[in-house]
């Protein structure tokens, strides 16, 4: 959630407070030490990385934003797939029971990431309260009744764990209490709006039943995106070029993989998992479809920065997306010394000192302007 623990903590507090003020449970993730996607684990992965973090660093850097989430009253945590100090996250009693539930006095429930559970009693006793979506891996058949589910480390196996004494019944009571307390705390038992969309389809009707109402909730999001984009643009280097003298240069060129729209459309790649055209959002399961995508120079808000600008970016994506036979890896995109400027994030080691690189401006994914 960011390299600056104070800034991440402040942003987390504000986000949790805003979401839960509307009765929506804020999912704070990924707890804790989620440092990369490559070899992240989950679903029976054979090779999983470990974030090895000493106690002081864990508390002063990594735990701080999550502590702010607790202070904001968050009721849900979701943890990662990988290992923390060589122990898998969903059965790491030190981080779940010790730091989160005991030290930070977290009263909500802890939910696994999808197929992150790799054990039965160990994960339950370590502090996990909810197993999502319940199955062991995505290759397993879908089972709708947890009481009879066998393709699950929990399900019917959890019942057997209580019967044979592996898991105390009081622990199951604690799990249920934490989950239902969050439900009531958010007021979701009284006049809470019904679900009005189906994630499996964008069609309005499915099998003759209306499943998507296509509610427009954008409001003034376009203006907000513009403000955030402008405020988050950072000048990293300037040798007197900025601000640009528009009377001196009449033509401006923008080059690179991020200099134009995706030829297949902004939603042309599943999970936004491709590297062609402007990247309007990160890749992976947290993405959404874009209703309209306006390039910076088409929106009437784009200010040219130099005679020749290169628009590139490094990429890391969610582990399930494959690009060039790689899963969740970084593309190290080097900055070219010959250009006057580089738009977008890039690895700049050595390039910033180049005599021909006169200014560097780092921008964010703010070219997404919803239609108002």
C-alpha positions as CSV (number, residue, x, y, z in Angstrom):
1,X,0.0,0.0,0.0
2,X,2.9,2.3,-0.6
3,X,6.4,3.0,0.6
4,X,5.6,5.8,3.0
5,X,3.9,4.3,6.1
6,X,2.6,7.7,7.3
7,X,1.1,8.6,4.0
8,X,-0.3,5.1,3.5
9,X,-1.8,5.2,7.0
10,X,-3.5,8.6,6.4
11,X,-4.9,7.5,3.0
12,X,-6.1,4.2,4.6
13,X,-7.8,6.0,7.4
14,X,-9.6,8.4,5.1
15,X,-10.7,5.6,2.7
16,X,-12.0,3.3,5.4
17,X,-13.9,6.1,7.1
18,X,-15.5,7.3,3.8
19,X,-16.6,3.8,2.6
20,X,-17.9,2.6,5.9
21,X,-19.8,5.9,6.5
22,X,-22.0,4.7,3.6
23,X,-22.5,1.3,5.2
24,X,-20.1,-0.5,2.9
25,X,-17.5,-2.8,4.5
26,X,-14.1,-1.6,3.5
27,X,-11.7,-4.5,2.6
28,X,-8.2,-3.5,3.7
29,X,-5.6,-5.6,1.9
30,X,-3.2,-7.3,1.6
31,X,-2.2,-7.9,5.1
32,X,0.9,-7.9,5.5
33,X,4.2,-7.7,3.7
34,X,2.7,-8.1,0.2
35,X,5.8,-7.2,-1.8
36,X,5.4,-8.7,-5.2
37,X,3.1,-10.7,-7.5
38,X,5.7,-13.1,-9.0
39,X,5.7,-16.4,-7.1
40,X,3.0,-15.0,-4.8
41,X,1.5,-18.5,-4.2
42,X,-2.2,-19.5,-3.9
43,X,-4.2,-22.4,-5.4
44,X,-1.5,-25.0,-4.6
45,X,1.4,-23.1,-6.2
46,X,4.7,-25.0,-5.9
47,X,7.0,-22.0,-5.5
48,X,6.2,-19.2,-3.2
49,X,8.3,-16.2,-2.0
50,X,8.6,-15.1,1.6
51,X,8.7,-11.5,3.0
52,X,11.3,-11.7,5.8
53,X,10.8,-8.7,8.1
54,X,12.3,-8.1,11.5
55,X,10.1,-7.1,14.4
56,X,10.9,-3.4,14.5
57,X,10.4,-2.9,10.7
58,X,7.2,-4.9,10.9
59,X,5.7,-2.6,13.5
60,X,7.1,0.8,12.4
61,X,6.7,0.4,8.6
62,X,4.5,-2.4,7.5
63,X,1.9,-2.6,10.3
64,X,1.3,1.2,10.6
65,X,-1.2,1.6,7.8
66,X,-3.2,-1.4,9.0
67,X,-3.2,0.1,12.5
68,X,-4.7,3.2,11.1
69,X,-7.4,1.1,9.4
70,X,-8.2,-0.4,12.8
71,X,-8.4,3.1,14.3
72,X,-10.8,4.1,11.5
73,X,-13.1,1.2,12.6
74,X,-12.5,-1.2,9.7
75,X,-14.3,-4.5,10.1
76,X,-12.5,-6.6,7.4
77,X,-9.0,-7.6,6.6
78,X,-7.9,-9.7,3.6
79,X,-4.4,-11.3,3.7
80,X,-2.1,-12.4,1.0
81,X,-1.1,-15.7,-0.5
82,X,2.7,-15.7,0.2
83,X,4.9,-16.4,3.2
84,X,5.8,-14.1,6.0
85,X,9.0,-15.0,7.7
86,X,8.8,-18.4,6.1
87,X,5.3,-19.1,7.4
88,X,2.3,-19.0,5.0
89,X,0.1,-15.9,5.6
90,X,-3.2,-17.7,6.3
91,X,-1.7,-19.8,9.0
92,X,0.7,-17.2,10.5
93,X,-0.5,-16.8,14.1
94,X,2.1,-14.1,14.8
95,X,0.7,-11.7,12.3
96,X,-3.0,-12.6,12.5
97,X,-3.6,-13.4,16.2
98,X,-0.5,-11.7,17.6
99,X,-0.2,-8.3,15.9
100,X,-3.6,-7.8,14.4
101,X,-6.1,-9.2,16.9
102,X,-4.1,-8.8,20.1
103,X,-1.8,-5.9,19.7
104,X,-4.0,-3.8,17.5
105,X,-7.3,-5.1,19.1
106,X,-8.9,-5.7,15.7
107,X,-12.5,-6.7,16.4
108,X,-13.5,-7.5,12.8
109,X,-13.0,-10.6,10.7
110,X,-10.0,-11.8,8.7
111,X,-10.8,-13.2,5.2
112,X,-8.5,-15.1,2.9
113,X,-7.7,-14.0,-0.6
114,X,-9.2,-16.3,-3.2
115,X,-7.7,-19.9,-2.8
116,X,-5.0,-18.6,-0.4
117,X,-6.0,-21.2,2.3
118,X,-3.6,-24.2,2.2
119,X,-4.6,-26.0,5.4
120,X,-7.5,-26.8,7.7
121,X,-7.0,-26.6,11.4
122,X,-3.8,-24.6,11.1
123,X,-5.4,-21.7,9.3
124,X,-8.4,-21.7,11.6
125,X,-6.3,-21.6,14.8
126,X,-3.9,-19.0,13.4
127,X,-6.8,-16.5,13.1
128,X,-8.4,-16.8,9.7
129,X,-12.2,-16.3,10.1
130,X,-13.5,-16.7,6.5
131,X,-12.3,-18.9,3.6
132,X,-12.9,-17.4,0.2
133,X,-14.3,-18.6,-2.1
134,X,-14.0,-21.9,-0.2
135,X,-12.5,-24.2,-2.8
136,X,-8.9,-25.4,-2.8
137,X,-8.1,-24.3,-6.4
138,X,-9.9,-23.0,-9.4
139,X,-9.8,-26.4,-11.0
140,X,-12.1,-27.8,-8.4
141,X,-15.9,-28.1,-9.0
142,X,-18.1,-25.4,-7.6
143,X,-19.9,-26.5,-4.4
144,X,-22.7,-24.3,-3.0
145,X,-23.3,-25.9,0.4
146,X,-20.4,-25.5,2.8
147,X,-21.8,-28.3,5.1
148,X,-21.2,-30.9,2.4
149,X,-18.3,-29.3,0.5
150,X,-15.3,-31.7,0.1
151,X,-13.2,-29.7,-2.3
152,X,-12.3,-27.4,0.5
153,X,-9.9,-27.3,3.4
154,X,-12.8,-26.1,5.5
155,X,-16.5,-26.9,4.5
156,X,-17.4,-30.4,5.8
157,X,-13.8,-30.8,7.0
158,X,-14.3,-27.9,9.5
159,X,-17.2,-29.8,11.0
160,X,-15.0,-32.8,11.4
161,X,-12.3,-30.7,13.0
162,X,-14.7,-29.7,15.7
163,X,-15.9,-33.2,16.2
164,X,-12.4,-34.7,16.6
165,X,-11.2,-31.8,18.8
166,X,-8.7,-30.3,16.3
167,X,-10.6,-27.0,16.5
168,X,-12.5,-25.8,19.6
169,X,-16.1,-25.0,19.1
170,X,-15.5,-21.7,20.8
171,X,-13.2,-20.8,18.0
172,X,-16.0,-21.3,15.4
173,X,-18.3,-19.2,17.6
174,X,-15.6,-16.5,17.5
175,X,-15.4,-16.6,13.7
176,X,-19.2,-16.4,13.3
177,X,-19.4,-13.6,15.9
178,X,-16.8,-11.5,14.1
179,X,-18.4,-11.9,10.7
180,X,-22.0,-11.2,11.9
181,X,-20.9,-8.3,14.1
182,X,-19.5,-6.5,11.0
183,X,-22.8,-7.1,9.2
184,X,-24.8,-5.4,12.0
185,X,-22.3,-2.7,12.7
186,X,-22.6,-1.5,9.1
187,X,-26.4,-1.5,9.3
188,X,-26.7,-4.0,6.5
189,X,-29.7,-5.7,8.2
190,X,-31.9,-2.6,7.8
191,X,-33.0,-1.1,4.4
192,X,-29.7,-2.0,2.8
193,X,-29.9,-1.8,-1.1
194,X,-30.2,-5.1,-2.9
195,X,-27.4,-6.3,-5.3
196,X,-28.1,-4.7,-8.7
197,X,-25.4,-6.2,-10.8
198,X,-24.0,-9.6,-11.8
199,X,-20.2,-9.9,-12.2
200,X,-20.5,-12.8,-14.6
201,X,-22.1,-10.8,-17.4
202,X,-22.6,-7.2,-18.6
203,X,-26.0,-8.0,-20.2
204,X,-29.1,-6.6,-18.6
205,X,-30.9,-10.0,-18.5
206,X,-29.6,-13.5,-17.8
207,X,-32.0,-16.4,-18.4
208,X,-34.9,-14.0,-18.5
209,X,-34.0,-12.4,-15.2
210,X,-32.8,-8.8,-14.9
211,X,-29.4,-9.0,-13.3
212,X,-27.8,-5.7,-14.2
213,X,-29.6,-2.4,-13.6
214,X,-26.6,-0.3,-15.0
215,X,-26.9,2.3,-12.3
216,X,-24.9,5.4,-13.1
217,X,-22.8,6.4,-10.1
218,X,-20.2,8.5,-11.7
219,X,-21.4,11.9,-10.5
220,X,-18.5,14.4,-10.8
221,X,-15.8,11.7,-10.9
222,X,-14.4,13.2,-14.1
223,X,-13.5,16.4,-12.3
224,X,-12.1,14.5,-9.3
225,X,-9.9,12.4,-11.6
226,X,-8.6,15.6,-13.3
227,X,-7.8,17.2,-10.0
228,X,-6.0,14.0,-8.7
229,X,-4.1,13.7,-11.9
230,X,-2.9,17.3,-11.9
231,X,-2.0,17.2,-8.2
232,X,0.0,13.9,-8.5
233,X,2.2,15.1,-11.4
234,X,5.7,15.5,-10.1
235,X,8.6,17.4,-11.6
236,X,11.7,15.3,-11.0
237,X,14.2,17.3,-13.0
238,X,14.1,20.8,-14.6
239,X,17.0,22.6,-16.1
240,X,15.0,25.7,-17.0
241,X,12.9,24.1,-19.7
242,X,9.7,24.3,-17.7
243,X,7.3,26.0,-18.0
244,X,7.3,25.5,-21.7
245,X,7.6,28.7,-23.8
246,X,4.8,28.0,-26.3
247,X,5.9,30.9,-28.5
248,X,9.3,29.1,-29.1
249,X,8.0,25.6,-30.1
250,X,5.2,25.2,-32.6
251,X,5.1,21.4,-32.9
252,X,5.3,18.8,-30.2
253,X,5.8,15.0,-30.6
254,X,4.9,12.3,-28.2
255,X,6.4,8.9,-28.7
256,X,6.3,5.5,-27.0
257,X,4.1,2.7,-26.0
258,X,1.9,4.9,-23.8
259,X,1.5,7.7,-26.4
260,X,-1.8,6.5,-27.9
261,X,-4.9,4.5,-27.1
262,X,-5.2,0.7,-27.1
263,X,-6.1,-0.2,-30.8
264,X,-8.5,-2.8,-29.4
265,X,-10.2,-0.3,-27.2
266,X,-9.7,0.5,-23.5
267,X,-11.4,-2.8,-22.5
268,X,-9.7,-4.8,-25.2
269,X,-7.6,-7.0,-22.9
270,X,-9.0,-9.2,-20.2
271,X,-8.1,-7.8,-16.8
272,X,-6.4,-5.0,-18.7
273,X,-3.6,-7.5,-19.1
274,X,-1.7,-6.2,-22.1
275,X,1.0,-3.6,-23.0
276,X,-0.4,-1.8,-26.0
277,X,-1.5,1.8,-25.8
278,X,-2.2,3.9,-22.7
279,X,-2.6,2.0,-19.4
280,X,-5.7,3.5,-17.8
281,X,-5.5,1.3,-14.7
282,X,-3.4,-1.5,-13.2
283,X,-3.8,-5.1,-14.3
284,X,-5.6,-7.8,-12.5
285,X,-8.7,-8.8,-10.6
286,X,-9.3,-5.3,-9.3
287,X,-9.9,-3.8,-12.7
288,X,-13.2,-2.5,-14.1
289,X,-14.3,-1.7,-17.6
290,X,-13.9,1.8,-18.9
291,X,-17.0,3.5,-20.2
292,X,-15.1,6.1,-22.1
293,X,-11.4,6.9,-22.4
294,X,-10.2,10.3,-23.4
295,X,-6.6,10.8,-24.2
296,X,-4.8,13.7,-22.6
297,X,-4.4,15.6,-25.8
298,X,-8.0,15.0,-26.9
299,X,-9.5,16.1,-23.6
300,X,-8.6,19.7,-23.9
301,X,-6.5,19.5,-20.8
302,X,-3.2,18.3,-22.2
303,X,-0.2,20.6,-21.9
304,X,2.8,19.7,-24.1
305,X,5.9,19.4,-22.1
306,X,8.7,19.3,-24.7
307,X,9.7,19.1,-28.3
308,X,10.2,15.3,-28.1
309,X,8.7,13.3,-25.2
310,X,8.8,9.6,-24.7
311,X,5.9,7.9,-22.9
312,X,6.9,4.6,-21.3
313,X,6.3,2.7,-18.1
314,X,7.6,-0.3,-16.1
315,X,5.0,-3.0,-15.5
316,X,4.2,-5.4,-12.8
317,X,0.8,-7.2,-12.9
318,X,-1.2,-9.8,-11.0
319,X,0.3,-13.2,-11.1
320,X,-2.5,-14.9,-13.1
321,X,-2.0,-12.7,-16.1
322,X,0.6,-13.9,-18.6
323,X,2.6,-11.6,-20.9
324,X,5.5,-13.0,-23.0
325,X,5.5,-16.2,-21.0
326,X,5.9,-14.2,-17.7
327,X,3.6,-14.0,-14.8
328,X,3.6,-11.0,-12.5
329,X,7.1,-9.9,-13.4
330,X,8.6,-6.4,-13.9
331,X,9.3,-5.1,-17.3
332,X,12.4,-3.0,-16.8
333,X,11.8,-0.1,-19.2
334,X,14.9,2.0,-19.5
335,X,14.8,5.7,-20.0
336,X,16.5,6.9,-23.2
337,X,19.1,9.6,-22.8
338,X,18.4,11.1,-26.3
339,X,14.9,12.3,-25.4
340,X,14.2,15.7,-23.8
341,X,11.6,14.2,-21.4
342,X,10.0,11.0,-20.4
343,X,6.3,10.9,-19.5
344,X,5.1,8.2,-17.0
345,X,7.0,6.1,-14.5
346,X,10.3,4.5,-15.6
347,X,13.6,3.2,-14.3
348,X,15.8,6.3,-14.4
349,X,19.1,5.1,-13.0
350,X,21.8,6.9,-14.9
351,X,19.4,8.6,-17.2
352,X,18.6,11.5,-14.8
353,X,22.2,12.6,-15.0
354,X,22.3,12.6,-18.8
355,X,23.2,16.0,-20.2
356,X,20.5,15.7,-23.0
357,X,17.7,14.8,-20.6
358,X,16.7,18.3,-19.6
359,X,13.6,17.6,-17.6
360,X,11.7,14.7,-16.1
361,X,8.0,14.8,-15.2
362,X,6.3,11.8,-13.5
363,X,2.6,11.4,-14.2
364,X,0.0,9.0,-13.0
365,X,-2.8,7.1,-14.7
366,X,-5.0,10.3,-15.0
367,X,-6.0,10.1,-18.6
368,X,-9.2,8.3,-17.7
369,X,-11.9,11.0,-17.9
370,X,-15.5,9.6,-17.4
371,X,-18.2,11.3,-19.5
372,X,-20.3,13.6,-17.4
